[in-house]
Amino acid sequence: MEFIDLRSQYRALRESIEARIGRVLAHGRFILGPEVRELETRLEEYTQARHCITVASGTDALLIALMALEVKAGDEVITTTFSFAAAAEVIALLGARPVLVDVEADTGNIDASLIEAAISPRTRAIVPVSLYGQPADMDEINAAAARHALPVIEDAAQSFGATYKGRRSCNLSTIGCTSFYPSKPLGCYGDGGAIFTSDDALARAMREIRVHGQEGPYRHARLGVNGRLDTIQCAVLLAKLERFDWEVRRRGEIAARYDERLRPLEPALRPLRVKPDRTSVYAQYTVRVHKREAVRARLGEAGVPTAVHYPLALHRQPAYAALRLAHPCPIADALAEEVLSLPMHADLDENSQDTIVDAVRKAVV
């Protein structure tokens, strides 16, 4: 049994993927070839953002976005303490200070009601993370940011394809950043990412930063990075877009079936909740469970793979332990002890899901 089954996905898309890659091999434009702009155009159409800039990873997307906003040493950027380290990491790499905020118990997303109290005269931006595939409370976050004239960067590394009040994740704020890491709902066969904005000036700055800050050949207008997405990875993503809408629907159906079949185990096991005004692409299907490590060990013995996203909040990590907390973060600490992700991918069949659910029922005591 696979936690994320990329091989079945490849078998379904093999002909298209190999044809797309073959065309790149034939024309030989491996850096910024025509598939790069083709993919960017498709993603602009999908999200309705005016600009898409593909980049080498989701982490590069966040870094380039902050560089375009001219975040610098001494600035502060507000983000969540319960997430992968990338959002805080890129802030710190620029010499700025991540200001970490607690999260909601039922979603794991940043608690929007706590953000405004974390804003200081040094605050330069807000970076909410759309955790596990579900956007955060973006209207409330954008409203708080607007009252202080701050930009918002949605870290949508896990939520490309999700919606918030009818709008696509990645086009919910000043800038949206996503990841195409292979395990993501839309993933390539290596690292990859994209940045979205409808601000023309920011888009131009981020395109320049992506290629060493060049505004033209060997004309460096600003500091930049080598952040381009390879043409072959764009070819893979273009092929995967062919069944992406189907995969998103399947993930939703599988999650709904998990919800229904696991409901009798509450409160010992509680799936994280998707709010009614938005959708999730279920980058992970995550539950809260008491005595997680014992449950996880039993599931492993039954042949059911699991993962923990994330076992230690960022304010508990050695690299970030000295950074300023806006306030205590007890919810993040509690989630770190209880969250458990079950197998989730579009090709998960009902028999396999039944096996997983039966094993969970026996493991939860």
N, C-alpha and C positions, 0 to 999 in steps of 0.2 A: 504494500500500500504506500502511495506517495503522499507527502504533505502538500506539495504543489506539483502537479503532473505536467511538466513541459513536453514530455515525449509524446503524449497523446495529442497535445495541441500541434506539435510539429507534424505528426502523421496526417492530421486533418488539413494542414496548410502546406504540406511539403512541395507540391507542384508549384504553387505560387511563390513560395519563399525561394526555391531554387532558381526559378525563372528570373525573379527580381535580382538576386545576387549575380546570376549569370550575366545580366545586362550590365551590371557595374564592372564585372571582370572584363567584359568586352570593350567598354568605352574607356576604362582605366582612370577615370577621374575619382580617385579614392578620397580626396579631400575637397569638400564643398562642391561635389558633383551635382548634377541636375536633380537627383533624388532628394537632396537636402531641401531645396526650395519647394519641390513638390510636396514633401511631407509637411513643411511649415505651412503651406497654403491649405492643405487638408485639415491641419489642426486649427488654423485660424477659422476655417469654416465650421468646424465642429464646436469650438468654444465660443465663437462670435467675438473673440478678441481681435482687435485690429492688427496686432503684430504677434508673431511667434518666432522666437529665436532658439533654434536647437543648439544644445551644448553637450559637453562630454560626459556629464553626470548630473544627478540631482543636486549634489553638493556644489558643483560649479555653478549651477543655476542660482542657488542662494547667494554664493559669493559674488557673482557678477551683478546680481540685483543690488546688493548692498554697496558694491563699488560704484554703480551708476547713481545711487543716492548719496554718494560721497560720505558714507559713514567712515569715521576715522577714530584715531586714538583719543580716548577721553569721553567719547559718546557712550550712550546707553541704548540698548535695544531690548525691548520686552519680548519674551517668548515663553513657552511652556517648559516646565521641568520634567514632564512625563512624555518622553519621545526619544527617538534616536538622536544621537549627539550632534548630527550635522548642523541643525539650526543654531545651536549655541556655539558650536565649533567655529563656524565661519565668522560669527560676530567677534569672537575672541582673536581669531587670526588677523583681523583688521585692527587690533588694538583697542577695540571697543569692549564694553562690559555687558554680557548678557544679564538681564534682570529676569529672574525666573519666577513664574506665577503658577499657582496650583490649578487643579483641573476639576472637572465635574465627575461625580462618582458613577453616574449611569452611562456616560459616553467616553470618558477619558480625555475629552477635548478641553482646551484651556477654558477656565471659568471667566467668561466675558465680564461678569459683574465685579471682578477683582482687578481688572486691567487699569482703570483710571487712577486708582490709588497708587499704582506702581509708577505712574508718569512723573518725571522730575524735569527740571530745566535742562538736563543733559540728554533727555530721551530724543532719539533721532528717528525711530521707526518701531513698528509692532509686527511681530512675526508669529501669527497663530499657525498651528499645525492641524491639518485635517486628518485626524488620527484614525487608523484602521479602515479608511475608505469613506468616512463621513465628514463633510465640512463642519467647521465650528460655527458659532453664532456670529456670522459675518456682519449682519446689519448692526448689531450692537457694538461689535468691535470697530467697524468703520465709523459709526457715530461718535464713539469715544475718541477715535483718532482725529476726526474732523474738528472736534471741539478744541483740539490742541495743534491743529495744522500738521498732522503727522501722516506719513505714508504707511500703508499696510502691505506686507508681503505675505500672501497665503502660501505656506509650505504645503503644497498639494501632492507631495511625493507618493502618497498612498491613495489619492482620491480622484485621479483623472477619470472622467466618465460619470462622476456623481453630480447631483444637482442640489441646489439650494434655492428654494422658492422659485423653481422653474428655470434658474440660471445655472450654467455649467461651472463646476469647480475649475479653477485656474483663471476665471474671468469674473471674480467676485470682489476685487480690490485693486489697488494701484498696480500691483504686480502679482502674478501667480507663477509658482515654480513647481515643476513636477519631475519625476524620475522615471526612467525606462529600464531600471535594473531588471534582470530577467524574471524575477519573481513578482514583479508588479502586475496589476491587472492588464496594462499594456506595456509589455517588456520586450527589449531587444535581446541580442545574444552577446551582451557585454555591458559595460556601463553606458549610460546615456541619460539625457534630460532635456528639458525645454523650459523657456521663460515666455510668459504671456503678458502683454500690456496693451492698453489702448492709448498710451501717451507717446506721441511721436518722438519727442526729445529723448525720453528714456529708452525707447526702442533703438534709436540711433546710437546712443551711448553704449548700450549693451551689445549691439552688433560689433562695435569697435573694440570693446573690452574683450570680447570672445576671441579676437584674432590679434592679440598683443597690442591692443589700443590703436590699431591702424585705421585711419580715415581713408587711406589710399595706399598703394604699394610703397612700402618703406617710408610712409609718412605717419608717425606715431603721435596722435593728438593727445593721448592720455596713457596712463599706466594700464596694462591689460594682462591677460593670461592666455595660455594656449588652451582654449576651451571649446574647440569645434567638435561636433558630432560626426563620426566617420560616415561616409556615403553608404558603405555596406550596411551599417546599423539602420540607416534611414530606409534602405531597401527592405530589411526585415520588418520594420515597423509598418511600412506601407502594405506589405502582405498581411500582417496581422490585423490591420484595420478592417479587412474584408469581413471578419466575423466578430469584431469587437462588440458591436451592439448585442449580438446573440450571447456572447460571453457575459456581458453585464447582466442581461436578463437571467441567464442561468445561475449566476452567482446569487442574485436576489431570490430566486426560487429555492436554491439549496439552503440559503440562510433562513428563509421562512420555514422550511421543513425542519431545520435544526431547532428553531425557536419553538415550534409546536411540539416536537418530540421530547425536548429537554424541559419543557415547562413543569412537568410533575416533580422535577428535582429541586425546584425552588423551595426555600431560600438557600439551601446548601450550595446550589450552583445557579448563577444568574447570568444570562447573556447580556452583554452590553446593549444599550438601547439606541435605536435610530429614531431621531425626532420626526414628528409627522410632517414637517414642512420641508423635508429634504430626503435625499436617497443616499445610499452607501453602495460602493462597488465591492465592499467586503474584501479589501486587500488581505485582511485576516478575519476569520470568524472567531471572536474572542469572548470568553466567559470569565466571570469571577467565581472562584471556587475555594472553599475552606480546605485547609491542609493540602495545598496544591502539589507540593513535591511528592507526597504519598500517592495522590491521585495520578500524577504524571507517571510515576514509577509503575503503577498498576496498568496504565494504558500502554506503556512501553512493553511490558510483559505480554500484553494481549496483541501486540503487533500494530498498535495505533500510534503513528508519529504525532508529536505535538511540538509546540514552540512557545517561548515566553517572550512577549514583546510588551514590557521591558522589565527585567528583574531588579533594576536599581534606578531610581529617579536621578536626574542629572545633578541635583544638589547633593547627592550622596556619592557621586563619582569623584575620584581623586583629582581629576583635571579641573573640576568645577566647584569643589567643596568650599573654596574661599570666596566665591562670587556672591554678590548681594542677592538675597531673597527679598522679594517684595513683602512677604509675610510668611509664616509657617506653611508648610505644604503637607498636611496630614493625609489628604485624599490621595495624592500621588504616592506617598509611602504605603498606604493601604493597598492601592492597586498593584504596586510592584510586588507585593507579597501574594496576590491572589489571581492575577490575570493568567489565562491559559488559552492558547490558540489551537483550534482543531483543524484538521485538513480542510482546505477550501480551494477549489479550482473548478472551472466550468465543466470539466469532463468527469466530475465525481458522480458516479451512478448511484441509484437508489439502494442497491444491494450493499455497496461499500459504505454508504452513509448509514444504513441500518446496522451494519457491523460496528461502526464507530459509536453510534448512539447506545447500542447494547453494551459495549465495553465501558462507556462512560457511566451508565446506570450501575454497573457492577463495581466500578471504581470509586464512586462517590458514596461515602458512608457517613 
